Amino acid sequence: MTPTDPVRTGLLTRDDEHDLTRLLEPDGTRRPDAELDPWIADLDVSRLTELYTDLAVVRALDAQGVALQRQGEVGLWPPLTGQEAAQVGSARALRDDDYVFASYREMGVAWVRGVAPVGLVIEWRGAAASGWVPAEHNLAVPQIIIGAQSLHATGWAMGAAWDGADAAAISYFGDGATSEGDVNEALVFAASFRAPVVFFCQNNHWAISEPVSLQSRQPLARRADGFGMPGIRVDGNDLLAVMAVTRRALDRARRGDGPTFIEAVTYRMGPHTTADDPTRYRTTDEIESWRERDPLTRLLAHLGALGADVEAVERDAKAAADAAATELREACRAIPQPEAMTVFDHIYAEPNSHLERQRERYARYLAMFDDGAGTQGEEAAR
């Protein structure tokens, strides 16, 4: 028997649409849901307007990050455009004492947790090992190692439960990370110990150039059954549905009923990172089909249906977005270049011979150059 190849596309099928939990249709029409509506009963026009502003600001920050990379101000940027509702909706469901363990793409989550714009770019500029103090935002340093943060979230959640706290952890990762051992091990431990953690998978359909259909022959949320936890598949471009299912999952965790796996079905409109060329593996038709499901357009249409002054909402949101983007650009350009040898600072609490050998070798390497770094290297070696 010849194995069949998976469909290499990010287009939603009719089955995909039928399987999604959704409260807002792509055109903004509200779909009532007796089970989920109570979880978002507090979202009046004023609150929805604030959430729309969040989406607009996050999109503007993301566009500015891409522009800064193209202009040589940062080394790399992982775009999130298209995934704003998944990030903002879930992050706004959290309490201040909940703890977030995210990947490198959750700049929208970081913004919601109160990280200043400069904190979003300083790592990508190569000027610091972290853009914020984790304890100040209950937000761990972003993980570059795919899926590792799921283990960190599970461990923190187990500890919180043992301490008698009712706070919960949330781990963000992409569809590609579900093929990593770390994620599967975290799911095992979380289920076994009924850890108060939410696994939030942003299925943006592409793990760099590999489609989700290659990662799994069935919806990712169904994998939760095998680990002994509920799994829910939600329209990741529907902010209302995302917030509702996340709030419900967090409540379940706080009650001591264990973890939940959420698959937020969304789409990465841009490249995997600014080093990627997505035109090599996906079509214009696919991108346009997802543009029709834009999370900002959807929420704005819903606000209009509720009687909001849509023009005023857009105007005020654009002003906030422009201000945030300007702050990001100015802050990025003002970041001082760190001294080369400071890369060894704050690695270990106490000095050790292994690190000292690395420091000496690097100092000798810098001494080979005559552009000023050599002097620094010679002084460091002494």
Helices and strands as residue ranges (DSSP letters): H 14-19, G 37-40, H 45-70, H 84-91, E 99-101, H 107-112, H 117-121, H 134-137, H 148-162, E 169-174, G 175-179, H 181-192, E 197-203, E 206-207, E 210-211, H 212-215, G 220-222, H 223-227, E 231-235, H 239-254, E 260-265, G 278-280, H 284-291, H 295-305, H 310-334, G 340-344, H 353-366, H 373-381
